[in-house]
Amino acid sequence: MTRNIQSLERAAAALRLLAGGERLLGLSEVASSLGLAKGTAHGILRTLQHEGLVERDEASGRYRLGAELLRLGTAHLDGHELRARALVWADDLARSGGESVQLGVPHRCGVLVVHHVPRPGDTRQVLETGTTRPLHSTALGRVLAAYDPVARGEALEGARTAFTERTPCAREDVERILDLTRARGYAADVEETWDGVASVAAPVHDRRWLPVGAVGVTGAVERVCRDGEPRPDLVAAVRDCARAISRDLGAGRF
């Protein structure tokens, strides 16, 4: 008979313990609850912390579940399912906004475009489904980084790369942009990734109100913006689209 791996069983038990509590737990509490020596419990928690599955509060020294579990917990909602839920709404946004629409999900320190609706009209365009975008400079990426703690760390790490002279690369600048994005509920990118191109994006949530993706529009800056800022009507249309997709995913009323 194949034997289970004891260290993995203990790690799983530690995660269940942290998930079941309404407060942070100290090392002694974890060790006592699991029937482990303090040294063994500390080794398990330290390893889980290194992997992002557990976080340690610096002030109290106590432990809680980590942000990486956010991604593991929503892994069932892959890009294909999200795309299927968003098809109709993305098409409507492209028609009403007159610009191309992209749907993105977090992927390997960036944004994976899982669906792309080209701009209405006869202009020649390249289908961008399957391409990746940076987190710190694109509207799609900023939305994901503003709501996902793991993506936020990745955005700050990747902020060293400048794509245009307007790309923010200083950590404090990126943090300010992400805080603003979360406060107002949408993100903008005005020639910060490509010269002459602007974009607007908003978050998509699932039934547990977890961020699972972002939807946005991209187009020439003179069409997307007015007086250097995204057009209010286009921002409203993007946010309405994100809300509609979220409702289809069970997020409930806004």
C-alpha atoms as one frame of an Amber mdcrd trajectory, in Angstrom:
protein
   0.000   0.000   0.000   1.317   3.453  -0.905   1.997   5.584   2.169   1.064
   9.248   2.380   3.804  11.846   2.714   3.679  12.977   6.320   5.124  16.453
   5.746   2.456  17.212   3.159  -0.293  15.963   5.453   0.979  18.259   8.202
   1.196  21.231   5.843  -2.381  20.604   4.690  -3.507  20.381   8.309  -1.827
  23.711   9.084  -3.604  25.385   6.158  -6.976  23.980   7.270  -6.328  25.211
  10.793  -5.544  28.749   9.620  -8.534  28.709   7.278 -10.904  27.721  10.071
 -10.015  30.502  12.471 -11.327  34.046  12.585  -8.071  35.423  13.995  -4.351
  35.074  13.487  -2.702  32.121  15.213   0.617  32.024  16.998   3.263  29.325
  16.643   2.368  27.735  19.984  -1.320  27.571  19.041  -0.563  25.927  15.708
   1.829  23.427  17.274  -0.597  22.555  20.076  -3.609  22.198  17.794  -1.726
  19.905  15.390   0.055  17.939  18.117   3.495  18.918  16.823   6.704  20.097
  18.394   7.266  23.835  18.049  10.315  23.289  15.868   8.359  21.081  13.464
   5.437  23.501  13.297   7.799  26.407  12.723   9.479  24.600   9.836   6.131
  23.908   8.184   4.917  27.488   8.592   8.212  28.926   7.359   8.053  26.777
   4.214   4.436  27.701   3.552   5.333  31.358   4.090   8.152  31.102   1.546
   5.651  29.745  -1.000   3.177  32.571  -0.311   0.571  30.216   1.160   0.959
  31.636   4.670   1.748  35.170   5.865   3.314  36.204   9.170   2.169  39.434
  10.784   5.346  41.317  11.642   3.809  43.179  14.580   2.375  40.166  16.420
   4.404  37.302  14.945   1.152  35.416  14.292   0.167  33.600  11.111  -2.691
  33.761   8.618  -3.405  32.391   5.141  -1.365  33.976   2.343  -2.340  35.782
  -0.829  -1.112  32.987  -3.105  -4.126  30.946  -1.995  -6.264  33.563  -3.770
  -4.997  32.239  -7.079  -5.163  28.598  -6.074  -8.709  29.108  -4.823  -9.871
  30.533  -8.146  -7.965  28.091 -10.344 -11.246  26.325 -11.154 -12.333  29.463
 -12.975  -9.798  29.285 -15.784  -9.485  31.649 -18.705 -11.714  29.529 -20.909
 -14.668  29.654 -18.518 -14.227  33.358 -17.929 -14.076  33.913 -21.691 -17.292
  31.933 -22.214 -19.113  34.092 -19.657 -17.785  37.320 -21.182 -18.359  36.750
 -24.917 -21.672  38.570 -25.300 -20.741  41.442 -23.002 -17.373  41.976 -24.688
 -19.034  42.103 -28.106 -21.549  44.654 -26.832 -18.758  46.795 -25.382 -16.853
  46.763 -28.665 -19.960  47.851 -30.564 -20.970  50.586 -28.131 -17.470  51.886
 -27.466 -16.179  51.575 -31.004 -12.816  50.193 -29.790 -11.184  46.785 -29.405
 -11.926  44.878 -26.209  -9.604  42.567 -24.284 -10.272  40.184 -21.412  -7.245
  39.309 -19.278  -6.276  37.024 -16.383  -3.109  36.843 -14.223  -0.429  34.656
 -15.777   3.282  34.306 -14.971   3.950  37.798 -13.663   1.841  39.365 -16.405
  -1.602  39.465 -18.014  -2.754  36.768 -20.421  -5.303  37.990 -22.979  -7.895
  35.201 -23.137 -10.331  37.013 -25.432 -10.010  39.856 -27.932 -12.795  41.549
 -29.869 -11.304  43.671 -32.700 -12.390  47.251 -33.176 -15.559  47.415 -35.289
 -14.909  48.356 -38.904 -12.823  47.264 -41.846  -9.409  48.275 -40.525  -6.786
  45.546 -40.528  -6.032  44.327 -37.003  -3.954  41.620 -35.339  -5.803  39.179
 -33.079  -4.193  39.423 -29.637  -5.717  36.403 -27.890  -2.933  34.431 -26.233
  -0.531  37.366 -25.911   0.750  38.643 -22.570   0.870  42.190 -21.219   2.882
  43.790 -18.396   1.222  44.443 -15.059   2.651  47.841 -14.159   1.973  49.795
 -17.363  -1.266  48.456 -18.880  -4.803  49.150 -17.702  -5.585  45.419 -17.600
  -2.485  44.744 -15.531  -3.081  47.600 -13.110  -6.588  46.395 -12.374  -5.324
  42.914 -11.566  -2.460  44.270  -9.459  -4.765  46.635  -7.572  -7.056  43.824
  -6.415  -4.700  40.805  -6.263  -1.920  41.022  -3.627   0.294  38.567  -5.521
  -0.061  40.479  -8.795   0.664  43.715  -6.927   4.024  42.388  -5.794   4.783
  41.210  -9.320   3.835  44.608 -10.751   6.183  46.394  -8.367   8.941  43.947
  -9.227   8.438  44.414 -12.974   8.229  48.206 -12.765  11.883  48.528 -13.781
  10.929  48.162 -17.458  10.017  51.317 -19.407   8.114  50.960 -22.690   7.674
  54.664 -23.449   8.928  57.863 -21.865   5.662  57.966 -19.867   5.981  54.489
 -18.311   6.105  54.740 -14.494   9.108  52.823 -13.163   9.566  54.195  -9.638
   8.059  51.912  -7.003   6.258  54.767  -5.258   4.680  55.887  -8.545   3.365
  52.410  -9.313   2.037  52.011  -5.757   0.227  55.341  -6.041  -1.341  54.305
  -9.358  -2.501  50.962  -7.955  -4.006  52.627  -4.883  -5.839  55.093  -7.124
  -7.051  52.255  -9.355  -8.604  50.425  -6.431 -10.118  53.601  -5.009 -11.919
  54.569  -8.214 -12.663  51.070  -9.524 -10.920  51.250 -12.883  -7.474  51.744
 -14.416  -6.180  53.811 -17.319  -3.044  53.687 -19.453  -2.373  56.738 -21.628
   0.672  56.115 -23.834   2.440  54.329 -20.982   2.858  51.040 -22.863   2.601
  52.057 -26.521   3.000  55.519 -28.034  -0.293  56.851 -29.359  -2.374  54.177
 -27.592  -4.623  54.479 -24.528  -6.688  51.932 -22.624  -9.241  51.654 -19.824
 -10.018  48.517 -17.783 -12.148  47.395 -14.830 -12.087  44.302 -12.577 -14.209
  41.173 -12.934 -15.196  39.419  -9.690 -16.617  35.989  -8.951 -19.386  34.988
  -6.508 -16.994  35.314  -3.543 -16.083  38.811  -4.694 -12.576  37.646  -5.600
 -10.896  39.312  -8.606 -10.603  36.739 -11.388  -9.851  38.940 -14.398 -10.128
  42.319 -16.035 -11.899  43.657 -19.110 -10.896  46.764 -21.013 -10.830  48.740
 -24.229  -7.779  49.864 -26.204  -7.501  52.380 -29.018  -5.855  55.473 -30.405
  -5.340  58.078 -27.708  -7.267  60.731 -29.642 -10.356  58.485 -29.654 -10.119
  57.023 -26.152  -9.169  60.255 -24.380 -10.458  63.788 -24.100  -8.167  66.512
 -22.744  -5.583  63.882 -21.821  -7.978  61.752 -19.750 -10.126  58.729 -20.704
 -13.600  59.725 -21.892 -16.110  59.435 -19.019 -18.631  57.640 -21.221 -16.035
  55.026 -22.183 -15.017  54.523 -18.550 -18.685  54.031 -17.638 -19.178  51.518
 -20.466 -16.138  49.474 -19.381 -17.266  49.412 -15.758 -20.796  48.390 -16.775
 -19.352  45.547 -18.854 -17.197  44.348 -15.926 -20.218  44.424 -13.619 -22.305
  42.438 -16.100 -19.658  39.718 -16.421 -19.258  39.644 -12.630 -23.002  39.191
 -12.178 -22.884  36.253 -14.607 -20.154  34.748 -12.443 -22.392  35.054  -9.376
 -21.023  38.255  -7.857 -24.555  39.442  -7.135 -25.848  42.977  -7.207 -23.539
  46.018  -7.256
